[in-house]
């Protein structure tokens, strides 16, 4: 007996309606990318292993899907590694290619490889799937899409201002009101580490500080002490435990706190420039907030750091993130190529838009009308109208078989098609169409112009 078909864990099939909704989000993201001057590129699904390996740290390397070499891949395998069952060392001799883990490293490779053809600053966007050999769980998949926009070859902070506006523009078009764009700066985190005299404890410090809402000031201080940060150091950053107020007030607090750190003050000035200009220009639906606990991508971000939280009514993790990096292409030998980029989390945005019922009713993969098939003469008459309607961009179709009428109506109902067009001898004689609204049951006999205006 044949085994029941299935798909690998961490992957998904998408139904027509799900694909229509995903395409709706992607189209909004894509149109805004292009409105902001970003150009599309695509890179291969798989890269040479040495392009990807060693770029994401030890954990990242483990999560990269390796592709076995073609043919008898064991013939060229290192015999001692094979005998010792040393899978880590064996991999390099049996696998020379791997599925891409993200879009950033392939983009860096693309920039270096095509540097003589690219006009800098280069604004690129990329919407493609990536693969990670992660443990599947709710909201975490092994295959998923990333939607990235990056600018390379410019150190101007106006790029950060525009990226905040880009987030706002996309969320506004999706009807997603109240998303919070959190911003911080890597230099501010370095400044805090300098002030507390414990740069090696920076991650422990920010992780503990991030729990302020959950465990309170005393709980955070207790955790910091347990992590080896002394009380004197904690005392120096006391203002961070009551870090409230407007963005302007928060920036002033930081400038006082980090006055002794030149690196920290650079971060303060960069944040001041970005936030002041964003606030003067205004946002439509999103909220900008300065969050000193934001510490994502510490090993590669060098300036601004972004993370986007959904509206407070939705319990969901971040729906976007990004930041400034000063040496993205350095890993491939092209030094001092500064860049800044953001990413949209398509899957989570989908869940948020779904939960808030923000998908328009018009977002559907189904046809607007089904022409009922009563035989070849009627079908030909129907096809003439169908041809004209399709030329106008209307999604219509003819039921292919001259089947029982009830079966044809049932088909339209199951497909969620809102209208049926009925054509019999009377309609053909009078050059008309019987249009039935399958939601209300109302039926009218109309000419082509009225049929067209109803279905458009």
N, C-alpha and C positions, 0 to 999 in steps of 0.2 A: 504494500500500500504506500502511495506517495506521501511524503511528509508534508505537513501543512506549511504553505509558504509564509515567510516572515521577513522582516528587515533587521539589520544589525541594531543592537542597543545604542541609544543616543542619536538615532536618525529618525526622520519622520516622513510620512507621505502627507501631501497637502491636497485637500479636496478642491474642486473648482471654486467654491465660495471662499475658501481660505486663501487660495492663490490670488483671487480678485482683490481681497482685502490687503494682502501683502503688497501686491502691485500698486494699489492705491497709495500706500505709505511710501513705497520706493519712488513712485512718480513725483510725489510732493518733495521728498528729499532731493531727488535728482534735479527737478526744475529750479529749486532754490540754490543748489550747488552751481548751476549754470548761470543763474541770475547774478550770483556773486563773482562770476568770472572764472570758476574752476572748470578745467578741461578733463574729459574722461580718459583713463588709460585702463588696460587690462593686462594682467600678467598670467603666466601658465598656472594651472592647478597644482603642478608639482615643480619643484626646483631641484637643482643639484644639492645633495646633502650638505656639502661644505658651505653653501650659501646660508643655510638655516641653522646648522648645528653650532652651538657655542654662543648664540646670540640672545638666548632667553634665560640663561642660567641653567643650573643642573636640573631643576624641576621642569623647566620648559623643554629641555632636550628629551626628557623622559616621555613627554606628552606629544612628541612629534611622530606622526604616522610615517614609518619607513616603507619604501617600496622595494620588494625583492628584485634583484637583477633578472633580466630575461634569460631564458634558456636554463642550462644546468648551473644554477648559481652556486652550488656547493663545490663545483669543480675548481673554482678559483679561491675558495675559502681557505683561510689560514689554518693549517692542520692542527697546530698546537692549541689555538683558540677553540677549535672545534672539539678536540679531545678533552680539553679542560672545561668545556661547556661554559666558556666565558662569553656570554651573550653581548656584553657591552663592546668588547674588542672585536668580536666576530662580525657584528653589524656592519662595520665599515668595509669589510671585504665581500659581503653578500648584498649590500644595498648602497647604491650610489645616488639614489634619488629619494625625495620625500615630499609628501603633501604639504602645502603651505600652512603654517601655523597662524599667521596673521597677514595683514596687507602691508605692514610697515617695513619689515625687512626686505620683502620683494620690491617695494617701492624704492628703498635705498639702493638696492642692486640695479634697478632700472635707471635711476638718476646717474649713477656712476657709469654704467654701460653706455648710456645715450647722452652723456654730458655735452658732447660737441654738437648735438642736434637740438638740445633744449634751450629755450630762451628763458633766462632767469630774470626776476623771480618767477618760479614755476608753480602755478596753482593747479593741483591735480585732484580729481576725485576718483574713487574706485568703489564699486559695489559688486562684490563677489563673495562666494562661499569660502570658508576656511575650515580646517579640520584639526581637532585636538583629541588625543587618546585619553580623555578625562573620564572619571567615573560618572556615568550619567545620573542625573537627579533632576528634580523639578526646576525648570528654568535653565538647566545646564545641559548642553547637547554636544555631541561629538562632531556634528556638521552644522554650521550656522553661517549666516551672512554677516559681513561687516560692511558698513557704509562710512567710508573715511574721506575727509577733505584735509589736505595739507598744503602749506606754502613753504617752498624751500628757496634759499638764496636771498633771504631778507631778514634783517634784525629789527625792522620797524615794529613798534608796539601797536601801530594801527591795525596790523594783522589780527592781534588778539581782540581788539575792539570789534573788528568785523566778524570774527568767529562767534563772539557772544551774540551779535546781531543775527548771525546765521542760525544759531540754535533757536533764537526767539522767532525768526521768520517761519521756520519749519513747524514749531509747536503752534504758532498762531494759525497757520494753514490747516493744521490737523484739528483745530478747535480745542487744543490742550491748554487750558488756562491754569496758571499757578505753578508751573514747573519751576524749580529753583536751580539756577546756574550757580554752583558754588565755585569760588575762585580762591586760590592761594598762590604762593610763590616759593619755589625751591630755596631761593636765597634767604627768605624769611625763616624757613626751617633751619637752614645752616646758621643763621644769626642767633636763633633760639639756642641751638646746640652750643654755640660759642659763648653765649651769655651764661648758660648753666655749667659750662666747662666740661661737657660730656658729649662730644660729637658722636662717640661710638654708641651712645644710648638714645640717639634721636628717634629711632623707630619705636623703641619701648616707650619713650616719652609721648609721642603722638598717639600711639595705640591706647595708652592709658587715658590721655586727655580726651580722646574721642568718646570715652564712656561716661563723661561728666553728667549727661542727662540721665543715665541709667543708675549709676552708683553714687552720685553726688561728689562734692569736693573732697570730703574726708576719705571716701573709698578710692578716689583717683590718687590722692597723695599716698595712701597706704600701698597701692599697687606700684607706684613709682619707687617708693623706698625698697619694696621687695625686689624690684628690678635693678637695684644698685644705684639709684639716683639719690644723692644725699639731701637732707632737709635744707641746707643752705642754698643749694642750687634751685630747689623748688620754691623757696622764698623769693628768689630773684624774679621769678615769672608769675608771681601771685596774680597780677592783673588778668592773666589768661583764664583764671578760674571764674571770672565774672566778665567774660568777653562779650558784652551785649552792646546795643546801640545801633545807630545807622552805620553805613559803610564808612562815611567820612569820620565818624567818631572812633570807629575801630582802627582806622588807619592812623589817627592821631595817637591812640593808645600804643600802637605798635612802634611808632616813631620814637616815643619816649622810652619804651621798653628796650628797643634795640639801638639806642643812641651810641652805645659803645662798640657796636659791630658795623664795620664798613660794608661787609657783605650783606648783612641784614638790612641796612639802610638803602642799599641799591634795590633790594626787593621791595621795600616800602615805596620807593619812588616809582618803580615800575607799576606796582599795584595802583598807586595814586593816579598815574596817567591813564591806565586802562579804565578804572572804575569811574573817575570823574568824567571822562569822555562818553562812556556808555550811558551814565546817568543824565548828562546834558542832552545827548541825542535821543534818549528815551527808549523804553522797550514796550512792546504791544501786549504781550500776555505772560511773559516769564518774569521771574524775580531774580535779581543779582544779589548774591550774599558772599561776604568774606568769611571763609571758614579756615581758621588756623590749624585745625586738626586734619585737614585734607593733605594726605601724604602719599598719594598713589604714584607709582613709577619713579621712586626715589633714585633708582640706579641709572635712569636715562634722562628724566626731565631736568632742565637747568634753570628754567624761569617760571612763567605762569603755569599753574596746574588747574585743570577744570574737571568738575564732575557734576552731572545733572541728576537731580532727584525729581521723581514724578510729583504731581499734586499731592498734598498731604492726605487727601481722602483715600489714596490708593496705597496699600501696603506692598511695596515693591522696592527692589534694590535700584541702583543707579541705571539710568536709561541712556547715558552718554558720558563721555569723558575725553580728556586729551591734555595737551600741554606743549611747552616750548622745549626744544632740544637743540643744543649747540653743535652737535657733531654726529648727526645721524649717519652720514655717509662715510665717516672716518673708519668704520669697520671694514669698508671695501677700498680704503686707500685714498679717498677724496676728503681732505681735511677742511675744517672750518666752514662747512656748509650748514649754516643755521636754518632751522625750520620750526614750524609750529603747526599743529594739527588737532583735529577733533574727530570723534567717531560717534555714530548714532547706533544704539542697540536695537536693531530692528525687531527682534523677537519680543523683547520686553515692552517696546513701544506698542507693538500689536496688542499685547495683553492689557496694557493701560487703556488704549483707545477702545478695545472691546468692553472692558469693565465699565467704562464711563459712557458706553453706548454712543460713541462719536462717529462711527462709520455711517456715512450717508446711505439712505435706502437705495440710491442709484448705483452703489458699489455692488455689482453682481456680475457673475460670469455667464448668466443665462440670457436667452433671447427675449426681446420685447414682445414678440408675437409668434404664434405657431399657425401656419396656414394648414387647414384641414384638407386631407387628400381624399377626394371623391372619385378619382379616376384620372386617366391621362389627359383628357380634354381640360378638365378643371385644373389639373396640376400645371398644365402649360399656361393657362390664364393666370394662375397664381404666380408662376415663375417670372412672368413679365413684370408684375408688380414688385415681386421680391427683388428683382434685378435693379429696378429704379430706387427702391428703398435702401438697398445696400450701398448704392452709389452715393446716397445722402448720409451714410454712416449709421443707419438704423440696423440693429441686430435682429434679423428675422430668419425664419427657416420654414421649409415645407416638411411635413411628416412624410417620410420616404415611401411607405406602403399604403395602398388603398385598404386599410384595415377597418375594423368596426369603429364607428365614430366614438363610441364610449371609451374605447381603448386609447384613441388619439387624445381625447380630452383628459383622460387619466394621466397620460404621459406629460401633457402641459402642466397639470396640477403638481405632479411629483417633481418636475423641473423648476417649479416656481415661476412659470411663464405667465405674465399678467393678462395677456390678450390672446384670443383665438380669432382667426379670420376664416369665415365660412363662405365658400363659393359653390353655388349650385347653378342650375340652368337659368333661373330667374335673374341672378346676379350677372351672369354672363350676357344675357339679352339686354339688360339695362346698363351695362358697363359700371357695375357697382360692387360693393363688398359688404357682407354682414360682419360687423365687428362686435365680438362679445367680450365684455369685461369679466374675466374669470374670478375676480374678487367680489364684485357686487352682483354679478349675474345679469346685468343690464346688457341688452343687445340693440344695436342700431344699424340701419342700412345707409351707407354713405358712399360718396364718390372718392376717387383716388386722392384728390387734394385734401379732403377732410381726414382720410385715412393717414396720409402723410403727416398732417399737422398734429394728429392725436398721438402718433407713435414717435414723432421727433422729440 
